Amino acid sequence: MLRGRAAREYTRLQPQRGRVPGRVATETTVTKRSKSSDRWLRRQQRDPFAQRARTEGQVSRAHFKLKELDERFGLIRKGQAVLELGAAPGGWTRYLEERLGDTGLLVACDSRPLTHGPATRYVEGDYGEPEVDSIIDDIVAERGLDLVLSDMAPNLSGIKAADQARAMGLAELAEDAARRWLNPGGSLLVKLFQGEGVDARLAGLRRDFGKARLVKPRASRSQSREVYAIALAFNGVSSG
């Protein structure tokens, strides 16, 4: 994720990808790939959910993670107000737009380009930056939120302890948003990575929500440490 960028809110007239000023694909960037990029491409080609996303015209395989969790836990309903953090490239965004309908409110936040529909309120920037937080607050403060979703993940350095600390920091930001804007009875879905800090994070959620648990969707790769914390029935009184 990029930091320090000025936040701008976009309401598009037509569904489209956002633009990152100054970033231009060149022949060199397309043809020269690292070994890790090659491994990622081979994995994508073999991955059944990535193949299914291409076949069904979905933005990304992430669509199937949210669909499964929604069907299991009843997270999303027509007319809700929802904040999506780490929304790019838009796999969850499209699913949310379809489920929320015309009466819902979707605020999608990311510093990277995002595919979204005309009604989605796209806030360009990273949650935690004062300008971004202020824009979101202007949109949702009066109505409050029914659901906060976070698929934020750090740029991995390969240093496990440092990467885990960054991931926990992003989860803490998502929890901050939930405690700040969720209406009583609201829900939180946040990406975590199994490791140090997860048990403490879950214990904190259980103090502020009626129920909280960890879930690994089928569309998450089996070798990945990725899990999701689902917290339901916010009690409206933050212990954080």
ZIQUI-V700833 format. One record per helix or strand of 2 or more residues. SS is the DSSP state (hx for helix, st for strand). FROM is the first residue (numbers start at 1). TO is the last residue. If there is no record, write none. Layout:
BEGIN
ss | from | to
SS | FROM | TO
SS | FROM | TO
END
This chain:
BEGIN
ss | from | to
st | 8 | 10
st | 16 | 17
hx | 27 | 31
hx | 35 | 46
hx | 48 | 56
hx | 62 | 73
st | 81 | 85
hx | 91 | 100
st | 105 | 110
st | 115 | 116
st | 121 | 124
hx | 130 | 140
st | 145 | 150
hx | 160 | 181
st | 182 | 193
hx | 198 | 208
st | 209 | 215
st | 226 | 234
END
